[in-house]
Amino acid sequence: MWTIAAILLASTAIAILEIPALIKKRLHKEFVIFCCLLLLGTILSIAQSLQMKLPNPLDFITFVFQPFSKFLLGLLK
């Protein structure tokens, strides 16, 4: 519970520090991307603090490139 509160507090502090500058400079695209990435990071941090099983990015990369790797190995034999 305390870890979730700390994560939310840190995310709020980051947003309070960064968002006014983005709005003042009229950086709307950067504002949207910043909010999306901050939200994603906050959600993943909370999920990890709750010890949920998170997917490994390397598994996705392996899934995508494994057929190509097998094809190249087949050509080189």
C-alpha positions in Angstrom: 0.0 0.0 0.0 2.8 2.4 0.9 4.7 1.6 -2.3 1.6 2.5 -4.4 1.2 5.7 -2.5 4.9 6.6 -3.1 4.7 5.8 -6.8 1.6 8.0 -7.1 3.3 10.7 -5.2 6.4 10.6 -7.4 4.3 10.6 -10.5 2.3 13.5 -9.3 5.4 15.5 -8.5 6.9 14.8 -11.9 3.7 15.9 -13.6 3.5 19.1 -11.5 7.1 20.0 -12.4 6.9 19.2 -16.1 3.3 19.9 -17.4 3.2 23.6 -16.8 6.4 24.1 -18.9 4.9 22.0 -21.7 1.7 24.0 -21.7 3.4 27.3 -21.5 5.6 26.5 -24.5 2.5 25.2 -26.4 4.0 21.8 -27.0 0.8 19.9 -27.3 2.2 16.7 -29.0 5.0 16.5 -26.4 2.4 17.0 -23.7 0.3 14.1 -24.9 3.3 11.8 -25.3 4.6 12.8 -21.9 1.2 12.0 -20.3 1.0 8.7 -22.0 4.5 7.6 -21.0 4.0 8.8 -17.4 0.8 6.9 -17.2 2.3 3.8 -18.7 5.3 4.0 -16.3 3.0 4.6 -13.3 0.8 1.6 -14.2 3.8 -0.7 -14.8 5.4 0.4 -11.5 2.3 -0.2 -9.6 1.8 -3.6 -11.2 5.4 -4.6 -10.4 5.0 -3.4 -6.8 1.9 -5.7 -6.5 4.2 -8.5 -7.8 2.1 -9.1 -10.9 3.8 -11.1 -13.7 4.8 -8.6 -16.4 5.8 -9.6 -19.9 9.4 -9.6 -20.8 10.1 -7.3 -23.9 12.7 -9.8 -25.1 10.1 -12.5 -25.5 8.3 -10.3 -28.1 11.5 -9.6 -29.9 12.3 -13.3 -30.0 8.8 -14.1 -31.3 9.1 -11.5 -34.1 12.6 -12.4 -35.3 12.7 -16.2 -34.8 11.1 -17.1 -38.1 13.6 -14.8 -39.9 16.5 -16.4 -38.0 15.4 -19.9 -38.9 15.0 -18.9 -42.5 18.6 -17.5 -42.6 20.0 -20.6 -40.9 18.2 -22.8 -43.4 19.8 -20.8 -46.3 23.3 -21.1 -44.7 23.2 -24.9 -44.3 
